Structure formats: C-alpha cells, structure tokens
Amino acid sequence: MLTDAQVQHYKEEGYVKVEQLFSHEEVQELGEDMNRIIETWGEEIIGWHGPWRDRYLSENERLNTKAVFMHRPDHFSAVWSRSYHHKGLVSCIAQLVGPTMQWHHTVLHGKPPELGTPFPMHQDYPFYPHEGPDFIDCLLHLDDAPAESGCLRVVPGSHKNGPLEHNTGPDTAPHLPPEKYHPDFIDSIEVPAKAGDVIFFSYLLIHWSDVNRTDKWRRGVRYGYHTPEMHPVGKDSAEPNHNTIVCGFKERRNEPKPLIASADARKPGGAKIEGEFVTA
Ligand SMILES: O=C(O)CCC(=O)C(=O)O
C-alpha cells in the first residue's frame, strides 16, 4: 500500500519512486527471461534517432551509443505475460490513478555498458497520445541504476502543463525542441534506483536520461496503463490488443457491444470482424 504522502507526491510532482516493489526473486526471474529474449530476439541499435543527438552528445559519441529495445516481452515469455498483473504494481496504479485500469504497453529500454544511449527531454504523450491525463508509466528496474548509469531524470511538476509541442517527423523520435528544453538550462532531478524499484510517472511529465557510462547494463522496463475511459486521441474506442483490464471492471459508456453471438458468425467462413474483435 502506498502512503498518502506518496500518492500526494505523484499528484503534485508527477512521479513517485516505490522501492523494492518487485522482490529479489521476481527481478531475478524477469531478468533471466529478459536476457534470453534479448539474446534470442534482440538487436543492438544506437537508440532514438534525430537532430537532438547533436545537442546531447559529443561528436565522437553521437553515432556510437548502444541500445536494445524490446516491445511486448509477453510475446516471448510467460514470466513477462504474468508480470503485467503483478499485484504490487497493479495496487500502486489503482491508488495513483483509479480503481479500473487498462494495460497499454510494455517495453524494455536497455542501455548496454559503456555508452548506453541517452534519451532527450520529452513527454511520453506524443508517443501514444490519449484523451486525458490518466495515463501512468511505470519504470521497473531490472538492474541498479545509479546516476552514472543514465538513470531517469525528471522535471518535477511539469505534468501540470499538459501536452507540449514536440519536434516530430519521419527521421526522429518525438523530443522537446532542444533550444527551449535542454538539461543545460531546464532544471531536472535525477532519480537513481535499485533493481526491484519502480518509478511511476505521468505520461505528461518531462523526463530524460543521460548516457550509461558504467561497465554494467542498465535495463529498465516501462509499463503503461490508463483508465479505460481514455481513448487514443481521435479514436472513439480503445486500440486493438491493448484492452487488458488489470484491476476493476470496465463499465459500458455508449460503446457498441463488441462480441457477436449470432448463428451467422459461427458458420464456416462466417468469421466477422466487429470493432476490433474477431469472432467466429
Ligand atoms: O529509461 C530511460 O532512461 C528513459 C526512458 C524514457 O525516456 C521513457 O521511458 O520514455
């Protein structure tokens, strides 16, 4: 259970760190499967592309950073499938946001040793814009993340300003314009963490992280959850495959009933796609 002070901290500052939410054994099991996923399915890249690199990295580092990103670890490992429903994680998001919550995504941001990629200042909103503020990101640490490993850094309270204009385009990951938002002149605080800690933060909070300059991996896995009433911007229903309810019950509000139970739908060749559900 979170304390009132922790819930208040999330609401006021836009983030809160909960220490040792995952036990040593859980982190061990998740970490082993994540390593296996990386070895079997992963690929090392340089990280997010874009002109922001010129402002965050020296010339000889710019093209030499390393990153491993893995979306949907549940597609490869049952340990990871089960983790979306982790009791401590779900209990925290229910207290921080609301009693009924819907899973949206899970992604590894792995920073390999020695020049693990930085991330520029940004909000997560432009990556998955939804209608409303009730979207929470949860960064589970599979490794210790001291400051020098490129731990998460946040701009406390910045979530209150709502969605900001980001630089976007086909050749760049969304990021805040570096001439207006850069760690050289926007104050942020570092949030170092230990393996098993989770940092909860609003998808509207400005955050960034620096290069991993240690000789160890810094693997962070971000889970995203939101209230079921919040739909992607411009859509009147949830996204396909992002509808898992992890706590509470989804009430019906003017939405069509998605499941067809008619005889037609059960005839051979009668499979229908209704909304986002395939029934047969
Ligand atoms: O893992 C990090 O250091 C930062 C990741 C990040 O920027 C994000 O999850 O949006």
The ligand as a Gaussian input file, in Angstrom:
#p B3LYP/6-31G(d) Opt

LIG

0 1
 O       14.797000       4.580000     -19.457000
 C       15.163000       5.751000     -19.534000
 O       16.235000       6.141000     -19.129000
 C       14.266000       6.775000     -20.112000
 C       13.215000       6.137000     -20.864000
 C       12.240000       7.092000     -21.351000
 O       12.544000       8.193000     -21.685000
 C       10.880000       6.672000     -21.426000
 O       10.553000       5.609000     -20.916000
 O       10.090000       7.406000     -22.009000

